[in-house]
Amino acid sequence: MSEEQKRELEDCYGQIEFLTIELGNTKAALERANQEIEEQQATIQFLEEQIEQGAIYDENYIDSEATAKLLGVKIRTIRKYNNEGKLTARKYTKTGRLYFPLKQVLRLRREKFRHWASFE
């Protein structure tokens, strides 16, 4: 084997070693991110249960825009849900804005949008 081939071989081994280390670092970062996501999902589930039980935010209301974001629909759809009785809004007379109970919005999200669980 010539000297040039030996250098090329050493360079290849060096690149393999570097890429192996980088792969290990990436795997570790991915594991940490997955663990963080699991912890956040557990926190969200706990808070939703607390809201559902009325332990916190029993009288907490959110506006149409926030409701639409939570449900992943347009504001027009939120008005439709209100007219159909799927959501019950309180109207603030000065501005005419609609406010919905957070507890009710989260319940509707869980019932009507079950497929969302795969994205959370």
C-alpha positions in Angstrom: 0.0 0.0 0.0 1.4 3.4 -1.0 1.8 6.3 1.4 -0.9 8.2 -0.3 -3.4 5.4 0.1 -2.4 5.1 3.8 -3.1 8.8 4.3 -6.5 8.5 2.5 -7.3 5.5 4.7 -6.4 7.4 7.9 -8.5 10.3 6.7 -11.5 7.9 6.2 -11.0 6.4 9.6 -10.9 9.9 11.1 -14.1 10.9 9.3 -15.8 7.7 10.5 -14.7 8.4 14.1 -16.0 12.0 13.9 -19.3 11.0 12.4 -19.8 8.3 15.0 -19.2 10.8 17.8 -21.7 13.3 16.1 -24.2 10.5 15.7 -24.0 9.7 19.4 -24.4 13.4 20.3 -27.4 13.7 18.0 -29.0 10.6 19.6 -28.5 12.0 23.1 -30.0 15.3 22.1 -33.0 13.5 20.5 -33.5 11.4 23.7 -33.4 14.6 25.8 -36.0 16.3 23.5 -38.3 13.2 23.6 -38.1 13.1 27.4 -38.9 16.8 27.6 -41.9 16.3 25.3 -43.2 13.4 27.5 -42.9 15.6 30.6 -44.8 18.4 28.9 -47.5 16.0 27.7 -47.9 14.8 31.3 -48.2 18.3 32.5 -50.8 19.2 29.9 -52.8 16.1 30.7 -52.7 16.9 34.5 -53.8 20.5 33.9 -56.6 19.4 31.6 -57.8 17.0 34.2 -57.7 19.7 36.9 -59.6 22.1 34.6 -62.2 19.3 33.9 -62.6 18.7 37.6 -63.1 22.4 38.2 -60.1 22.5 40.5 -58.5 25.4 38.6 -59.8 27.9 36.0 -63.4 27.0 36.8 -64.5 30.4 35.7 -61.8 31.1 33.1 -63.0 32.3 29.7 -61.1 32.7 26.4 -62.1 34.7 23.4 -63.0 33.4 19.9 -59.5 33.8 18.5 -57.9 31.7 21.3 -60.7 29.2 21.0 -60.1 28.9 17.3 -56.4 28.4 17.9 -57.0 25.7 20.5 -59.4 23.8 18.2 -57.4 24.4 15.0 -60.3 25.9 13.2 -61.3 29.4 11.9 -63.2 31.9 13.9 -66.2 31.5 11.6 -66.4 27.8 12.6 -66.3 28.9 16.3 -69.4 31.1 15.7 -71.0 28.2 13.9 -70.3 25.9 16.9 -71.8 28.6 19.2 -75.0 28.8 17.0 -75.3 25.0 17.0 -74.9 24.8 20.7 -71.6 22.9 20.7 -70.1 25.8 22.6 -71.8 28.3 24.8 -70.4 31.8 24.7 -70.8 34.8 26.9 -71.0 38.0 24.9 -69.3 41.1 26.2 -71.7 43.9 25.2 -69.3 46.8 24.9 -67.2 45.1 22.2 -69.6 42.3 21.0 -66.8 39.8 21.5 -67.7 36.2 22.4 -66.0 34.5 25.3 -66.0 30.7 25.9 -65.4 28.6 29.0 -62.0 27.1 28.7 -63.3 23.9 30.3 -65.9 23.5 27.6 -63.4 24.2 24.8 -61.0 21.6 26.1 -63.8 19.1 26.4 -64.9 19.7 22.8 -61.3 19.4 21.6 -61.0 16.0 23.4 -64.3 14.7 22.1 -64.4 16.0 18.5 -60.8 16.1 17.7 -59.5 12.8 19.1 -57.1 12.4 16.2 -55.1 15.3 17.7 -53.8 13.0 20.4 -51.4 11.6 17.8 -49.9 15.0 17.2 -49.5 16.0 20.9 
